Amino acid sequence: MENSIVKVEHLSHRYSVQWAIRDIDFEINQRGILGLLGSNGAGKSTTMNIICGVLKQTEGNVYINGINLRENPVEAKKNVGFLPQKAPLHLDFTVDEYLTYCAELHMVDKTRIKAAVDEAKERCGITHFSKRVLRNLSGGYQQRVGIAQAIVHNPKFVVLDEPTNGLDPNQIVEVRHLIKEIAEERSVLLSTHILSEVQATCREIKMIENGQMIFSGTIEQFDNYIQPNTLLLELDTPPMECDLMLPGISKVETLSERRFRLRYDGDQDTAKRVAEQCVTRGWGLIELVIEKSSLDAVFAQLSKNAARGKRK
């Protein structure tokens, strides 16, 4: 446990009679960005609020840097930075006033507060707005201030809830880059329901649906969750479409004069057999690619499996 930055054991929480999350387990042992994925209402916010000490769980334990959050919340939360979906900004404060206030809330040593604020501003690229009132900043820079308050006390673990929500495309790219920089020095848990956000920033994914953990693994494992069953084929001298109905091929879709999508039965040797036939019959094989499932398809399949399991 000493080596874990975050350890969650059998975490469950109930609102009235309804369980929001049930028996969640995971561990974070290294720096980088971990994506917490799930549809709206899946239990992500409940999980994050408990981990950050905002909500007390019904059952289970959370350890932050080896400290039990329930038993010693003050010490545990010194290691946690949190940016909720709506940044908790005081819009009439200047950037300096607000970050100084946040540093005091996080119990930063008084002799270190100015240095801590300056470091957070520099890291988030907002030093030139030190004296600017928060309400006069753009949405992207307000979000940067929100991230700065989450790291002003130099925590080992940072939780970001939908950090790019409501930003324009340029601001999204900038905030993503900032999050990646922050993750070079600490562990970051990024919660979102947007698949492209996970794909762009995260190395690993944990997916919650209907209050239960239904997937835990790398982006590549997530992407390959559904077994590929289509081939993209490009030929120099293509035959008639009907001639491509080779053994194991169930459907042929013509994409262009030379490109085809072949649906097959899931046999892993199908691609090899198709390549051999293309060479033998002189069709001039240019490209043959096993088509991976889209992240959206994987998300939908995992959600469907979770719903089916809940009904049983």
C-alpha positions as CSV (number, residue, x, y, z in Angstrom):
1,M,0.0,0.0,0.0
2,E,2.9,2.3,0.7
3,N,3.8,2.3,-3.1
4,S,0.2,3.3,-4.1
5,I,-0.6,6.9,-4.8
6,V,-4.3,6.0,-4.7
7,K,-5.9,2.7,-3.5
8,V,-9.7,2.2,-3.6
9,E,-11.1,-0.8,-1.8
10,H,-14.7,-2.1,-2.1
11,L,-16.0,1.4,-2.5
12,S,-19.8,1.7,-2.4
13,H,-22.2,4.6,-1.8
14,R,-26.0,4.7,-1.4
15,Y,-28.3,7.7,-1.8
16,S,-31.5,6.8,0.2
17,V,-32.2,3.2,-1.1
18,Q,-30.4,3.5,-4.4
19,W,-26.8,2.4,-4.8
20,A,-24.9,5.0,-6.9
21,I,-21.7,2.9,-7.0
22,R,-21.1,-0.7,-5.8
23,D,-17.9,-2.4,-4.9
24,I,-15.4,-0.3,-6.9
25,D,-11.8,-1.4,-6.7
26,F,-8.7,0.2,-8.3
27,E,-5.2,1.3,-7.7
28,I,-3.0,4.0,-9.1
29,N,0.8,3.5,-8.8
30,Q,2.4,5.8,-11.3
31,R,2.5,9.2,-12.8
32,G,0.4,9.9,-16.0
33,I,-3.2,10.3,-16.9
34,L,-5.9,7.8,-16.1
35,G,-9.2,8.2,-17.7
36,L,-12.4,7.6,-15.7
37,L,-15.0,6.9,-18.4
38,G,-18.7,6.5,-18.2
39,S,-22.0,7.9,-19.4
40,N,-23.8,10.6,-17.5
41,G,-25.2,9.2,-14.3
42,A,-22.9,6.2,-14.3
43,G,-21.4,7.0,-10.9
44,K,-18.2,8.9,-12.0
45,S,-19.0,12.0,-10.0
46,T,-19.9,10.0,-6.8
47,T,-16.6,8.1,-7.1
48,M,-14.6,11.3,-7.6
49,N,-16.3,13.2,-4.8
50,I,-15.5,10.4,-2.4
51,I,-11.9,10.1,-3.5
52,C,-11.5,13.9,-3.0
53,G,-13.1,13.8,0.4
54,V,-16.1,15.8,-0.6
55,L,-18.5,12.9,0.1
56,K,-18.3,10.2,2.8
57,Q,-18.8,6.7,1.4
58,T,-21.3,4.2,2.7
59,E,-18.8,1.3,2.5
60,G,-15.2,0.7,1.6
61,N,-11.9,2.6,2.0
62,V,-9.8,5.1,0.1
63,Y,-6.1,5.5,0.7
64,I,-4.2,8.5,-0.6
65,N,-0.5,8.1,-0.5
66,G,-1.0,5.3,2.1
67,I,-3.3,7.5,4.3
68,N,-6.8,6.3,5.0
69,L,-9.1,9.2,3.9
70,R,-11.9,8.3,6.3
71,E,-9.6,8.0,9.3
72,N,-7.3,11.0,8.6
73,P,-9.0,13.2,6.0
74,V,-6.9,16.4,6.6
75,E,-3.6,14.6,6.0
76,A,-4.9,12.6,3.1
77,K,-6.4,15.6,1.3
78,K,-3.1,17.4,1.4
79,N,-2.1,15.0,-1.4
80,V,-5.2,15.7,-3.5
81,G,-6.0,18.4,-6.0
82,F,-9.6,18.7,-7.4
83,L,-11.1,20.6,-10.3
84,P,-14.9,20.0,-10.3
85,Q,-16.8,20.2,-13.6
86,K,-17.6,23.8,-12.8
87,A,-14.4,25.5,-11.5
88,P,-15.0,27.0,-8.0
89,L,-13.9,30.5,-8.9
90,H,-14.6,33.7,-7.0
91,L,-15.1,35.9,-10.0
92,D,-14.5,39.2,-8.1
93,F,-11.0,38.1,-7.0
94,T,-7.9,38.7,-9.0
95,V,-5.9,35.7,-10.1
96,D,-3.3,36.3,-7.3
97,E,-6.0,36.9,-4.6
98,Y,-7.8,33.7,-5.6
99,L,-4.8,31.4,-5.7
100,T,-3.5,32.9,-2.4
101,Y,-6.8,32.1,-0.9
102,C,-6.8,28.5,-2.3
103,A,-3.2,28.0,-1.0
104,E,-4.4,29.1,2.5
105,L,-7.3,26.6,2.3
106,H,-4.9,23.9,1.4
107,M,-2.8,24.7,4.4
108,V,0.3,25.6,2.5
109,D,3.0,27.0,4.9
110,K,2.6,30.8,5.1
111,T,6.2,31.3,4.2
112,R,5.7,29.2,1.0
113,I,2.4,30.7,-0.2
114,K,3.8,33.3,-2.6
115,A,6.2,30.8,-4.1
116,A,3.5,28.2,-4.4
117,V,1.2,30.7,-6.2
118,D,3.9,31.8,-8.5
119,E,4.8,28.2,-9.4
120,A,1.2,27.3,-10.1
121,K,0.7,30.4,-12.3
122,E,3.8,29.7,-14.3
123,R,2.9,26.0,-14.8
124,C,-0.6,27.0,-16.0
125,G,0.6,29.9,-18.2
126,I,-1.4,32.6,-16.4
127,T,1.4,34.7,-14.8
128,H,0.7,37.7,-17.1
129,F,-2.9,37.8,-15.7
130,S,-1.9,37.9,-12.0
131,K,-3.7,41.2,-11.4
132,R,-6.7,40.5,-13.7
133,V,-10.1,40.0,-12.1
134,L,-11.3,36.5,-12.8
135,R,-14.6,37.5,-14.4
136,N,-12.7,39.3,-17.1
137,L,-10.8,36.2,-18.2
138,S,-11.9,34.1,-21.2
139,G,-13.4,30.6,-20.5
140,G,-10.1,28.9,-21.4
141,Y,-8.1,31.1,-19.0
142,Q,-10.6,30.7,-16.2
143,Q,-10.2,26.9,-16.7
144,R,-6.4,27.4,-16.4
145,V,-6.9,29.2,-13.1
146,G,-9.2,26.3,-12.0
147,I,-6.4,23.9,-12.7
148,A,-3.9,26.2,-11.0
149,Q,-5.9,26.0,-7.7
150,A,-5.9,22.2,-8.0
151,I,-2.1,22.1,-8.0
152,V,-1.1,25.1,-5.9
153,H,-0.3,22.9,-2.9
154,N,1.8,20.5,-5.1
155,P,-0.4,17.4,-4.6
156,K,0.7,14.0,-5.7
157,F,-2.8,13.2,-7.1
158,V,-5.0,15.5,-9.2
159,V,-8.7,14.8,-10.1
160,L,-10.1,16.7,-13.1
161,D,-13.8,16.5,-13.8
162,E,-14.7,17.2,-17.5
163,P,-11.8,19.8,-17.7
164,T,-12.5,20.8,-21.4
165,N,-16.2,21.0,-21.1
166,G,-17.6,24.2,-22.7
167,L,-14.2,25.3,-24.3
168,D,-13.7,26.1,-28.0
169,P,-11.5,23.8,-30.1
170,N,-8.3,25.9,-29.6
171,Q,-8.9,26.1,-25.9
172,I,-9.4,22.3,-25.7
173,V,-6.0,21.7,-27.4
174,E,-4.3,24.1,-25.0
175,V,-5.9,22.6,-21.8
176,R,-5.1,19.1,-23.0
177,H,-1.4,20.1,-23.4
178,L,-1.4,21.6,-20.0
179,I,-2.9,18.5,-18.4
180,K,-0.2,16.3,-20.1
181,E,2.5,18.6,-18.7
182,I,1.0,18.4,-15.2
183,A,0.9,14.6,-15.4
184,E,4.6,14.4,-16.0
185,E,5.1,15.2,-12.3
186,R,2.0,13.6,-10.7
187,S,-0.9,11.2,-11.2
188,V,-4.0,12.7,-12.9
189,L,-7.5,11.2,-12.9
190,L,-9.5,12.7,-15.7
191,S,-13.2,12.0,-15.7
192,T,-15.2,12.4,-18.9
193,H,-18.0,10.9,-21.0
194,I,-16.3,12.1,-24.2
195,L,-14.4,9.3,-25.9
196,S,-12.2,11.5,-28.0
197,E,-11.0,13.2,-24.8
198,V,-9.8,9.9,-23.3
199,Q,-8.2,8.9,-26.6
200,A,-6.3,12.2,-26.8
201,T,-4.9,12.3,-23.3
202,C,-5.0,9.0,-21.4
203,R,-2.7,6.0,-21.1
204,E,-5.2,3.8,-19.2
205,I,-9.0,3.7,-18.9
206,K,-11.3,2.7,-16.1
207,M,-15.0,2.6,-17.1
208,I,-17.9,2.8,-14.7
209,E,-21.4,2.0,-15.8
210,N,-24.5,1.5,-13.6
211,G,-22.3,2.1,-10.6
212,Q,-19.9,-0.7,-11.3
213,M,-16.5,-1.0,-12.7
214,I,-16.9,-2.8,-16.1
215,F,-13.5,-2.2,-17.7
216,S,-9.9,-1.5,-16.6
217,G,-7.0,-1.5,-19.0
218,T,-5.0,0.4,-21.5
219,I,-6.3,2.4,-24.4
220,E,-5.2,-0.4,-26.8
221,Q,-7.0,-3.1,-24.8
222,F,-10.2,-0.9,-24.7
223,D,-9.9,-0.4,-28.5
224,N,-9.6,-4.1,-29.1
225,Y,-12.4,-5.2,-26.7
226,I,-14.6,-6.1,-29.6
227,Q,-13.0,-8.6,-31.9
228,P,-12.4,-7.1,-35.3
229,N,-14.6,-8.7,-38.0
230,T,-14.1,-6.5,-41.1
231,L,-11.2,-6.1,-43.5
232,L,-10.4,-3.1,-45.7
233,L,-9.0,-4.3,-49.0
234,E,-7.5,-2.3,-51.9
235,L,-6.7,-4.0,-55.2
236,D,-4.9,-2.8,-58.3
237,T,-7.0,-4.9,-60.7
238,P,-10.1,-5.8,-58.7
239,P,-12.5,-8.5,-59.8
240,M,-16.3,-8.4,-59.7
241,E,-17.7,-7.9,-56.3
242,C,-19.2,-11.4,-56.2
243,D,-15.7,-12.9,-56.7
244,L,-14.6,-11.4,-53.4
245,M,-17.1,-13.7,-51.6
246,L,-14.3,-15.9,-50.6
247,P,-14.5,-18.7,-47.9
248,G,-15.3,-17.1,-44.5
249,I,-16.5,-13.8,-46.1
250,S,-20.2,-13.0,-45.3
251,K,-20.6,-9.6,-47.0
252,V,-18.7,-7.4,-49.5
253,E,-19.2,-3.6,-49.5
254,T,-17.7,-1.6,-52.4
255,L,-16.2,1.7,-51.1
256,S,-14.6,2.9,-54.4
257,E,-13.4,1.4,-57.7
258,R,-10.5,-0.3,-55.9
259,R,-11.4,-0.4,-52.3
260,F,-13.7,-2.8,-50.5
261,R,-14.9,-3.7,-47.0
262,L,-15.1,-7.4,-46.3
263,R,-17.1,-8.7,-43.4
264,Y,-16.0,-12.0,-42.0
265,D,-17.0,-14.5,-39.3
266,G,-14.3,-13.6,-36.8
267,D,-11.8,-16.3,-37.8
268,Q,-8.4,-14.9,-37.2
269,D,-7.0,-16.6,-40.3
270,T,-9.4,-15.0,-42.7
271,A,-7.1,-12.1,-43.5
272,K,-4.3,-14.5,-44.3
273,R,-6.5,-16.5,-46.7
274,V,-7.8,-13.4,-48.4
275,A,-4.2,-12.2,-49.0
276,E,-3.2,-15.5,-50.5
277,Q,-6.2,-15.5,-52.8
278,C,-5.5,-12.0,-54.0
279,V,-1.9,-13.0,-54.9
280,T,-2.9,-16.3,-56.5
281,R,-5.7,-14.7,-58.6
282,G,-3.5,-11.8,-59.7
283,W,-5.7,-9.0,-58.3
284,G,-2.7,-6.9,-57.4
285,L,-3.0,-6.6,-53.6
286,I,-2.2,-3.0,-52.5
287,E,-3.4,-2.9,-49.0
288,L,-5.2,-5.3,-46.5
289,V,-6.1,-3.9,-43.1
290,I,-8.0,-5.5,-40.2
291,E,-10.4,-2.8,-39.2
292,K,-10.5,-2.1,-35.5
293,S,-13.7,-1.2,-33.7
294,S,-14.3,2.4,-33.0
295,L,-14.1,3.7,-29.4
296,D,-17.8,4.5,-29.7
297,A,-18.6,1.0,-30.6
298,V,-16.6,-0.4,-27.7
299,F,-18.3,2.1,-25.3
300,A,-21.7,1.1,-26.5
301,Q,-20.9,-2.6,-26.2
302,L,-19.5,-2.3,-22.7
303,S,-22.6,-0.2,-21.7
304,K,-24.9,-2.8,-23.2
305,N,-23.1,-5.7,-21.4
306,A,-23.3,-3.8,-18.1
307,A,-27.1,-3.1,-18.5
308,R,-27.7,-6.8,-19.4
309,G,-25.7,-7.9,-16.3
310,K,-27.8,-5.6,-14.0
311,R,-31.1,-7.1,-15.3
312,K,-30.0,-10.6,-14.5
